[in-house]
Amino acid sequence: MALTSLLIFAASALGSYFFARSFVQRRLRFVDAMRSPFAPLIAGFAPFLIAWPVSALPLVSLGTALVFGVGTGMGTAAGVRALGRADSARGRLYP
């Protein structure tokens, strides 16, 4: 039981981070709102609110929902940073 909960916890953390990072890099690279400093906060809070009712299940805790939101926010921030590095590597000039 504890090992299963730990695996769900780790999968939610890693899965949300890598999914959010790749989603930002692939799909949201042309969205200017993603470059806002509030974008990772909003992107992390929304999945937490969605996953919060799931914490009523026996194997999922409130910590798992929290880690899901934090992982999504951190993945979003990492994706935005990667986009910034890619833009500067291409030598684009901004007005």
Salt bridges, closest charged atoms under 4 A:
ASP87 OD2 - ARG35 NH2 3.11
ASP87 OD1 - ARG90 NH1 3.67
ASP87 OD1 - ARG92 NH1 3.51
